[in-house]
Amino acid sequence: MKKYILPLVVLLGLSLPNLSTAQTAGTLSFTFTPVAHSGSWGSKHVLAVWIQNSANGFIRTKFRYWGNGTNDHLPNWKANSNQNVVDAITGATLTTYATKSLTWDGTDLSGTLLPDGDYKITIEECWSHGSSKVTKSFPFTKSGTAAHLTPADDANFTDVVIDWVPSITGTEFVGISNTFSVFPNPTHDKINIDFKANAQACNIYIVNTLGQEVYCEKENRIYSGVKSIDLSTFENGIYFVNVEMNSKLFTKKIVLFK
């Protein structure tokens, strides 16, 4: 029989309570006014605004303004987003400075509601024909609690207002569930989800500790008995198995160690 010696960090993870990952629906509103700068371009400038998680992972672009001769002036946004502008507001190089506002519904590019936690809105701006630029992030917390933030003005951005407003309706987070069980745990290659003969239409998805979705079956299928999921291509670590049934979200923590 092949034996597995788990590292201390994994053993500690197993000894902790079965942590849950809430996913609160809601709306982020963000408003800011860029300070007017001048230079060899006059008032012309390029701008990108995008959403990131706390580990700097890209989520969505909200604004991107540049032109054929200025599309190399937003290097941080280009590197982080791979120039993804799905559902973003885009346009040519800006010629005036004006207040801008955006909203975000807490989802990723696939429309999946992201786990609660710390996120940030990042702004990159460049003026004076690329010789002057700034990149700044504004953090906020996505949770079941409303938040209103007014970061201090600086030399580049003023009148910044951040509001996170959770929805009253939506998927109810229930947490640890006896509706199904997951085994083996820890596992080295696959998990089995035992629905205990509770045949219901449900969605299944798995997220890592960064909140990134690594597995998804969201077709509202009916499962009963035992369902197996292959995790052999995933990296070692802690994952959360989420099952959504009847507008309620149930979560189990698992450990993968190969």
C-alpha positions as CSV (number, residue, x, y, z in Angstrom):
1,M,0.0,0.0,0.0
2,K,1.3,3.4,-0.9
3,K,1.8,5.7,2.1
4,Y,1.5,9.4,2.1
5,I,3.3,11.6,4.7
6,L,1.4,14.9,4.9
7,P,3.3,18.1,5.6
8,L,2.5,19.8,8.9
9,V,0.6,22.6,7.1
10,V,-1.7,20.1,5.5
11,L,-2.3,18.3,8.8
12,L,-3.1,21.6,10.4
13,G,-5.5,22.3,7.6
14,L,-7.3,19.0,8.4
15,S,-7.5,19.8,12.1
16,L,-9.2,23.1,11.5
17,P,-12.9,23.4,11.2
18,N,-14.4,22.8,7.7
19,L,-14.0,26.4,6.5
20,S,-16.6,27.8,4.2
21,T,-16.4,30.3,1.3
22,A,-19.3,32.7,1.2
23,Q,-20.3,34.1,-2.2
24,T,-22.4,37.2,-1.6
25,A,-24.1,38.8,-4.6
26,G,-24.1,42.6,-4.8
27,T,-22.9,45.7,-6.6
28,L,-19.7,47.6,-6.4
29,S,-19.9,51.3,-7.4
30,F,-16.7,53.2,-7.9
31,T,-16.3,56.9,-8.8
32,F,-13.1,59.0,-9.2
33,T,-11.9,62.2,-10.8
34,P,-8.4,62.2,-12.4
35,V,-6.4,65.3,-11.7
36,A,-5.7,67.2,-14.9
37,H,-2.1,67.0,-16.1
38,S,-0.4,68.7,-19.0
39,G,2.8,68.0,-21.0
40,S,3.9,67.4,-24.5
41,W,0.5,65.9,-25.3
42,G,-1.4,68.8,-23.7
43,S,-4.4,67.2,-21.9
44,K,-4.3,64.0,-23.9
45,H,-3.9,60.8,-21.7
46,V,-4.6,57.1,-21.7
47,L,-6.4,55.2,-19.0
48,A,-7.2,51.7,-17.8
49,V,-9.3,50.6,-14.9
50,W,-9.7,47.0,-13.9
51,I,-10.7,44.7,-11.0
52,Q,-8.2,42.4,-9.3
53,N,-8.2,40.0,-6.4
54,S,-6.0,40.4,-3.4
55,A,-3.2,38.4,-5.0
56,N,-3.2,40.7,-8.0
57,G,-5.1,38.2,-10.2
58,F,-7.0,39.8,-13.1
59,I,-10.8,39.6,-12.9
60,R,-12.3,42.2,-15.3
61,T,-11.4,45.3,-17.3
62,K,-13.9,48.2,-16.8
63,F,-12.3,51.0,-18.8
64,R,-9.6,51.1,-21.4
65,Y,-8.8,54.3,-23.4
66,W,-5.9,54.5,-25.9
67,G,-5.0,54.9,-29.5
68,N,-2.9,53.3,-32.2
69,G,0.1,55.4,-31.2
70,T,-0.5,55.0,-27.4
71,N,-1.3,51.3,-27.1
72,D,2.1,50.7,-25.4
73,H,1.5,53.2,-22.6
74,L,-0.4,51.0,-20.2
75,P,2.1,48.2,-19.6
76,N,0.8,47.1,-16.2
77,W,-2.8,46.7,-17.4
78,K,-1.5,44.8,-20.6
79,A,0.6,42.4,-18.5
80,N,-2.1,41.7,-15.9
81,S,-5.1,41.5,-18.2
82,N,-3.5,40.1,-21.4
83,Q,-5.5,42.9,-23.0
84,N,-8.9,41.3,-22.2
85,V,-11.6,43.9,-22.7
86,V,-14.7,41.7,-22.6
87,D,-17.7,43.8,-21.5
88,A,-15.4,46.8,-20.9
89,I,-15.9,50.4,-22.0
90,T,-13.2,51.2,-24.5
91,G,-12.3,54.2,-26.6
92,A,-9.6,56.4,-28.1
93,T,-7.0,58.5,-26.3
94,L,-8.8,60.9,-23.9
95,T,-8.5,64.6,-24.6
96,T,-10.1,65.9,-21.4
97,Y,-10.1,65.0,-17.7
98,A,-13.5,64.1,-16.3
99,T,-15.1,62.2,-13.5
100,K,-15.7,58.5,-14.2
101,S,-17.9,55.9,-12.6
102,L,-18.2,52.2,-12.9
103,T,-20.1,49.3,-11.4
104,W,-19.2,45.6,-10.9
105,D,-21.6,42.8,-10.0
106,G,-19.0,40.6,-8.2
107,T,-18.6,38.1,-11.1
108,D,-15.7,36.9,-13.2
109,L,-15.6,36.9,-17.0
110,S,-17.7,33.7,-17.2
111,G,-20.4,35.4,-15.1
112,T,-19.6,33.3,-12.0
113,L,-20.2,34.9,-8.7
114,L,-16.8,35.2,-6.9
115,P,-16.1,34.3,-3.3
116,D,-16.2,37.0,-0.7
117,G,-12.9,38.5,0.3
118,D,-10.5,41.3,-0.4
119,Y,-10.5,42.8,-3.9
120,K,-9.2,46.1,-5.5
121,I,-9.9,48.5,-8.3
122,T,-6.7,49.4,-10.1
123,I,-6.1,52.5,-12.2
124,E,-3.3,53.0,-14.7
125,E,-2.9,56.4,-16.3
126,C,-0.3,57.8,-18.6
127,W,0.2,61.4,-20.0
128,S,2.9,63.6,-21.6
129,H,3.6,61.2,-24.4
130,G,4.4,58.3,-22.1
131,S,6.9,60.2,-20.0
132,S,4.6,60.4,-16.9
133,K,2.4,57.7,-15.5
134,V,0.8,56.4,-12.4
135,T,-0.7,53.1,-11.2
136,K,-2.8,53.0,-8.1
137,S,-5.1,50.4,-6.4
138,F,-8.0,51.0,-4.2
139,P,-8.9,48.0,-1.9
140,F,-12.3,47.0,-0.7
141,T,-13.9,43.9,0.8
142,K,-16.7,42.0,-0.9
143,S,-18.9,40.5,1.8
144,G,-22.4,40.3,3.2
145,T,-21.9,43.7,4.9
146,A,-22.3,47.0,3.0
147,A,-19.1,49.2,2.8
148,H,-18.7,52.9,2.0
149,L,-15.1,54.1,1.5
150,T,-13.7,57.6,0.6
151,P,-10.0,57.3,0.2
152,A,-8.0,60.5,0.6
153,D,-7.3,62.7,-2.4
154,D,-3.7,62.6,-3.9
155,A,-1.8,64.3,-6.7
156,N,-3.5,62.1,-9.3
157,F,-7.0,61.1,-8.2
158,T,-9.6,62.9,-6.2
159,D,-13.2,62.5,-5.0
160,V,-12.8,58.7,-4.9
161,V,-15.9,56.9,-3.6
162,I,-16.2,53.1,-3.2
163,D,-19.5,51.5,-2.3
164,W,-20.1,47.7,-1.9
165,V,-23.8,46.9,-1.5
166,P,-24.8,43.2,-1.0
167,S,-28.0,42.0,-2.5
168,I,-30.9,41.1,-0.3
169,T,-31.9,38.3,-2.6
170,G,-29.8,35.6,-4.4
171,T,-28.1,32.4,-3.4
172,E,-28.2,31.8,0.4
173,F,-24.9,30.7,1.8
174,V,-25.6,27.8,4.2
175,G,-22.1,26.6,4.9
176,I,-21.1,23.1,6.1
177,S,-23.6,20.6,4.9
178,N,-24.8,17.1,5.8
179,T,-26.7,17.0,2.5
180,F,-23.7,15.4,0.9
181,S,-20.3,14.0,1.9
182,V,-16.9,14.0,0.2
183,F,-14.4,11.2,0.4
184,P,-11.5,10.3,0.5
185,N,-10.3,13.4,2.3
186,P,-7.4,14.0,2.0
187,T,-7.1,12.6,-1.5
188,H,-4.3,12.1,-3.9
189,D,-6.2,11.9,-7.2
190,K,-9.9,12.1,-7.1
191,I,-12.9,12.8,-4.8
192,N,-16.3,11.2,-4.6
193,I,-19.3,13.2,-3.7
194,D,-22.0,11.1,-2.1
195,F,-25.4,12.8,-2.4
196,K,-27.0,10.3,-0.1
197,A,-29.8,9.6,-2.5
198,N,-30.9,13.2,-2.4
199,A,-31.6,13.6,-6.1
200,Q,-31.9,17.3,-6.7
201,A,-31.0,19.7,-9.5
202,C,-27.7,21.3,-8.5
203,N,-24.5,23.0,-9.7
204,I,-21.0,21.8,-8.6
205,Y,-17.9,23.9,-8.6
206,I,-14.5,23.8,-6.8
207,V,-12.4,26.8,-5.8
208,N,-8.9,27.1,-4.4
209,T,-7.8,29.2,-1.5
210,L,-7.3,32.2,-3.8
211,G,-10.9,32.1,-4.7
212,Q,-10.2,30.9,-8.3
213,E,-12.6,28.4,-9.8
214,V,-10.8,25.3,-10.9
215,Y,-13.7,23.0,-11.7
216,C,-17.2,23.7,-12.8
217,E,-20.4,21.9,-13.6
218,K,-23.2,24.5,-13.8
219,E,-25.9,23.0,-15.9
220,N,-28.4,22.5,-13.1
221,R,-28.1,18.7,-13.4
222,I,-29.7,16.1,-11.2
223,Y,-27.2,14.0,-9.2
224,S,-27.9,11.1,-6.9
225,G,-25.7,8.5,-5.4
226,V,-21.9,9.0,-5.8
227,K,-20.2,11.3,-8.3
228,S,-16.5,11.2,-8.9
229,I,-14.3,14.2,-9.9
230,D,-10.7,13.8,-11.0
231,L,-8.3,16.2,-9.3
232,S,-5.1,14.6,-10.5
233,T,-4.1,17.6,-12.6
234,F,-4.6,20.1,-9.8
235,E,-1.8,21.4,-7.5
236,N,-1.5,20.2,-4.0
237,G,-3.4,22.2,-1.5
238,I,-6.7,23.0,0.1
239,Y,-9.9,23.3,-2.0
240,F,-13.5,24.0,-1.4
241,V,-16.2,21.9,-3.0
242,N,-19.4,24.0,-3.5
243,V,-22.8,22.6,-4.3
244,E,-25.6,24.9,-5.1
245,M,-29.1,23.4,-4.6
246,N,-32.5,25.2,-4.4
247,S,-30.8,28.6,-4.2
248,K,-28.7,27.5,-1.3
249,L,-24.9,27.1,-1.3
250,F,-23.2,24.2,0.6
251,T,-19.5,23.9,1.1
252,K,-17.0,21.2,2.0
253,K,-13.2,21.7,2.5
254,I,-10.9,19.1,1.0
255,V,-7.1,18.5,0.9
256,L,-5.2,17.3,-2.2
257,F,-1.8,15.8,-1.6
258,K,-0.2,13.7,-4.4
